[in-house]
Amino acid sequence: MKQFIIGENEAGQRLDKYLKKLLPEAPGSFLYKMLRKKNITLNGRKASGDEKTGAGDEVKLFLSDETFDKFAGSGRSSSATGGLSGPSPAVIYEDHHVLIMDKPAGILSQPDASGAPSMVEYVTEYLLQTGELTEEDLRTFRPSVVNRLDRNTTGLIAAGKTLAGLQELSGAFKSRTVDKYYLCIAAGCIKNEKNLKGYLHKDHKSNIVSVRQFPEEGDMPIETQYWPVKNSPEFTLLKVKLVTGRTHQIRAHLASEGHPIVGDPKYGSREQNREAQKRFGVRYQLLHCSEMNFGKRTGALEGISEKVIASPLPEIYRIVMESGRTQD
């Protein structure tokens, strides 16, 4: 017999969904059969599976160890946290429900088919190391990140540490009520702020997007605002606000204006990128998610209410901007 107590991260969901997470390899027919035969009970009573779980509820599974292990799968191994190398991304902000880390270049935001470690694995590993999660917790709850940055874009990644935090944080980002600002170094001297609008067309085969002034079928409207922070004869440090959030939006929008981001291998100039690598050691696009403004929040996000979370710029930005005479 196995006994489980419903915790904060499992509460509020249907019992059958909880059981499916607990026993991911079990067919639904098997779970419902066990419920009907009272081989799975909720608080000592027969259950149908559509009950909503509450914190402190007791779930008992009258199954053999062999059957449980067969349907439980491999547990933590599917989280791919083993073998993470190098220093962990820095923690910028943390409360009971929310974790915000500083993503370095070269790390995926979320897992993909390559199997390379992503920020999801780093978040999970951090919570395991600090005791916020246990191996057993991972059977029924997986922390996750709610915003995406390209592999070589650096900066703030927000994650939900609890189910409530993940749900409310995800909702805030989807509704675009969290203001996100980026800093980047663009080629050329830009002196005036601008509000860019257009339509984004994506070539799915090449995973490259282009900006159009007039839409065609499938194109998505985009809007990007920027303000020059510092100029040199060659480069401009820009503060950018994503009004919409589309794939490669900032990179493509600036390139369409003739000011590609320095080091951008997809939308920048090969000649300029080779020169930036030779002079400064630039090996990726200089685009950094630098600030998140959360505004007034309640519920699981109350701890981050009215906070502005900021990430320091990597040193390479100072090196590039100080390469020539600057104009504040």
C-alpha positions in Angstrom: 0.0 0.0 0.0 1.2 3.5 -0.9 -0.1 6.6 0.9 0.2 10.2 -0.3 -0.8 13.4 1.3 -2.0 16.2 -1.1 0.2 19.2 -0.8 0.0 22.8 -1.9 1.1 22.0 -5.5 -1.4 19.2 -5.9 -4.5 20.9 -4.4 -7.3 22.1 -6.6 -7.1 19.6 -9.4 -9.2 16.6 -10.2 -8.2 13.4 -8.5 -7.9 11.5 -11.8 -5.5 14.1 -13.1 -3.4 13.8 -9.9 -3.4 10.0 -10.3 -2.3 10.3 -13.9 0.7 12.4 -12.8 1.5 10.0 -10.0 1.2 7.0 -12.4 2.0 8.4 -15.8 2.4 5.0 -17.5 -1.0 3.7 -16.3 -3.9 3.5 -18.8 -6.9 5.6 -17.8 -9.0 2.4 -17.8 -6.7 0.9 -15.2 -7.0 3.9 -12.9 -10.8 4.0 -13.1 -11.0 0.3 -12.5 -8.9 0.7 -9.3 -11.1 3.5 -8.2 -14.3 1.5 -8.7 -12.8 -1.5 -6.8 -11.6 0.9 -4.0 -8.0 -0.1 -4.6 -7.5 3.7 -4.8 -9.3 5.7 -2.1 -9.6 9.4 -1.2 -9.7 10.1 2.6 -10.5 6.5 3.2 -13.6 6.5 0.9 -14.4 5.3 -2.5 -13.9 8.0 -5.2 -14.9 8.4 -8.8 -11.9 10.5 -10.0 -13.7 13.8 -10.6 -13.3 15.0 -7.0 -11.2 18.1 -6.5 -8.3 17.5 -4.3 -7.5 19.7 -1.3 -4.4 20.3 0.8 -4.1 17.6 3.4 -6.3 15.0 1.6 -5.1 11.4 1.9 -4.8 9.2 -1.2 -4.2 5.5 -0.7 -3.2 3.1 -3.4 -3.7 -0.6 -2.5 -1.3 -1.8 -5.2 1.7 -4.1 -5.1 5.1 -2.5 -5.2 5.7 -4.1 -8.6 2.5 -2.6 -10.1 3.2 0.8 -8.6 6.8 0.9 -9.9 5.6 -0.3 -13.4 3.2 2.5 -13.8 5.1 5.2 -11.9 7.8 5.3 -14.6 11.3 6.6 -13.9 10.4 9.5 -11.6 13.0 12.2 -11.6 15.0 10.8 -14.5 12.6 12.4 -16.9 13.4 15.9 -15.5 16.9 15.5 -17.0 18.5 17.4 -14.1 21.4 15.0 -13.8 24.8 16.1 -15.2 24.2 19.9 -15.3 27.7 21.4 -15.7 29.0 24.9 -14.9 27.7 27.5 -12.5 24.0 27.7 -12.0 22.3 30.9 -13.3 22.1 33.6 -10.7 18.9 34.1 -8.7 17.7 37.6 -9.0 14.4 37.4 -7.1 12.7 34.7 -5.0 9.6 34.4 -2.8 7.4 31.4 -1.9 5.7 31.2 -5.3 8.1 32.9 -7.8 11.7 32.5 -8.8 13.5 34.8 -11.3 16.9 33.8 -12.6 19.5 35.4 -14.8 19.9 33.3 -18.0 23.4 33.2 -19.5 23.9 32.9 -23.2 24.0 29.3 -24.6 21.2 27.9 -22.4 17.7 27.1 -23.7 14.7 28.6 -22.0 12.6 25.4 -22.3 13.5 21.8 -23.3 13.5 20.9 -27.0 14.2 17.8 -29.0 18.0 18.2 -28.6 17.9 17.1 -25.0 20.2 19.9 -24.0 19.7 21.3 -20.5 17.3 24.2 -20.3 16.4 26.8 -17.7 13.5 24.4 -16.6 16.2 21.9 -15.5 18.2 24.6 -13.7 15.1 25.8 -11.9 14.2 22.3 -10.9 17.8 21.5 -9.7 17.9 24.8 -7.7 14.6 24.0 -5.9 15.8 20.4 -5.1 19.1 21.7 -3.7 17.4 24.3 -1.5 14.8 21.8 -0.3 11.8 23.7 -1.8 11.1 20.5 -3.8 11.7 16.8 -3.1 12.2 13.9 -5.5 8.7 12.7 -4.5 7.2 16.1 -5.3 8.4 15.8 -8.9 6.0 12.9 -9.4 3.0 15.2 -9.5 4.4 18.8 -10.0 7.0 20.2 -12.3 8.2 23.8 -11.9 8.5 25.6 -15.2 9.5 28.9 -16.7 6.8 31.3 -18.2 8.8 33.4 -20.6 11.1 32.4 -23.5 14.4 33.9 -24.5 16.4 32.7 -27.5 19.3 30.4 -26.6 21.9 33.2 -26.9 19.7 36.0 -25.5 20.6 36.7 -21.9 18.6 38.0 -18.9 15.5 37.5 -16.8 13.6 34.2 -16.8 10.6 33.9 -14.5 9.4 30.6 -13.1 6.6 29.3 -10.9 7.9 27.4 -7.8 4.4 26.3 -6.8 1.3 25.4 -8.8 -0.5 28.6 -7.8 2.6 30.6 -8.7 3.0 29.0 -12.0 -0.6 29.4 -13.0 -0.9 33.1 -12.0 2.5 34.0 -13.4 1.7 32.3 -16.7 -1.6 34.2 -16.8 0.1 37.5 -16.2 2.6 37.0 -19.0 0.0 35.7 -21.5 -2.2 38.7 -20.8 0.8 41.0 -21.3 0.3 42.8 -18.0 4.0 42.4 -17.1 6.1 45.1 -18.8 9.3 43.6 -20.2 12.3 45.7 -21.2 15.4 44.7 -23.0 18.8 46.4 -23.5 20.7 45.7 -26.7 23.5 47.1 -28.8 22.4 48.0 -32.3 24.7 48.8 -35.2 24.8 52.5 -36.1 24.1 55.7 -34.3 20.5 56.0 -33.3 19.6 59.4 -31.8 15.8 59.3 -31.5 13.2 57.1 -29.8 10.8 55.3 -32.0 7.6 53.2 -32.0 7.9 50.5 -34.7 4.8 48.7 -36.1 4.5 46.1 -38.8 3.6 42.5 -39.5 5.8 39.5 -38.8 6.0 36.7 -41.4 7.7 33.4 -40.3 9.4 31.0 -42.6 8.9 27.8 -40.6 11.5 25.8 -42.6 14.4 28.2 -41.8 13.0 29.5 -38.5 13.6 33.0 -39.8 11.1 35.9 -39.6 10.7 39.0 -41.7 8.9 42.3 -41.1 6.3 43.6 -43.6 4.5 46.9 -43.6 1.3 45.3 -45.1 0.1 41.9 -43.9 -0.3 38.7 -45.9 -2.1 35.6 -44.8 -0.7 34.2 -41.5 1.3 37.4 -40.6 1.1 38.6 -37.1 0.9 42.3 -36.0 3.9 43.5 -34.0 4.9 46.6 -32.1 8.3 47.5 -30.6 9.3 50.7 -28.8 12.9 51.8 -28.3 14.8 54.6 -26.6 18.5 55.3 -27.2 20.4 55.1 -23.9 24.0 55.8 -25.1 25.5 56.4 -28.5 28.9 56.0 -30.1 29.8 56.6 -33.8 29.4 52.9 -34.5 26.9 51.6 -31.9 23.8 52.5 -29.9 22.7 51.0 -26.6 19.0 50.8 -26.8 16.3 50.3 -24.2 13.5 48.3 -25.9 9.9 47.5 -24.8 8.1 44.6 -26.3 4.5 45.7 -26.8 3.8 42.4 -28.5 5.9 39.4 -28.1 6.7 37.4 -31.2 9.5 35.1 -32.3 12.7 37.1 -32.9 10.6 40.3 -32.9 13.3 42.7 -31.6 16.0 41.2 -33.7 14.0 41.3 -36.9 12.4 44.7 -36.3 15.7 46.4 -35.7 17.3 44.7 -38.7 14.4 45.9 -40.9 15.3 49.4 -39.8 18.9 49.0 -40.9 20.2 48.7 -37.3 20.7 44.9 -36.6 21.8 43.8 -33.2 25.5 43.4 -32.9 26.5 39.7 -33.1 23.2 38.5 -34.4 23.9 35.5 -36.7 20.5 35.4 -38.3 19.5 39.1 -38.9 22.9 40.9 -38.6 25.7 41.6 -41.0 28.3 38.8 -41.3 31.0 41.3 -41.9 30.0 43.4 -38.9 29.7 40.3 -36.8 33.2 39.1 -37.8 34.6 42.5 -36.9 32.8 42.5 -33.5 34.1 39.1 -32.7 37.7 40.1 -33.7 37.6 43.4 -31.8 35.6 42.6 -28.7 35.1 38.8 -28.6 31.3 39.0 -29.3 30.0 35.5 -30.1 26.2 36.0 -29.8 23.6 38.7 -30.3 23.9 41.4 -27.6 20.3 41.3 -26.5 19.5 41.2 -22.8 16.2 41.0 -21.0 17.0 43.6 -18.3 13.8 44.5 -16.5 10.3 43.2 -15.6 7.7 45.5 -14.0 5.0 43.5 -12.4 2.6 46.3 -11.3 -0.1 45.7 -8.6 -0.6 42.0 -7.9 -2.6 39.8 -5.5 -2.9 36.2 -4.7 0.2 34.1 -5.3 1.9 37.1 -6.9 1.4 39.4 -3.9 5.0 39.1 -2.9 6.2 40.6 -6.2 3.4 43.2 -6.4 4.6 46.6 -7.6 8.2 45.4 -7.8 10.6 46.1 -10.7 13.1 43.3 -11.1 16.3 44.2 -12.9 19.3 42.2 -14.2 22.8 43.8 -14.6 24.2 44.0 -18.1 27.0 41.6 -19.0 30.4 43.1 -19.1 30.7 42.8 -22.9 28.2 45.6 -23.3 30.5 48.1 -21.5 33.4 46.9 -23.6 31.6 47.5 -26.9 30.1 50.8 -25.9 33.4 52.2 -24.6 35.2 51.3 -27.8 34.5 54.8 -29.2 33.5 58.2 -28.0 30.0 58.1 -26.4 27.2 60.6 -26.4 24.8 60.3 -23.4 
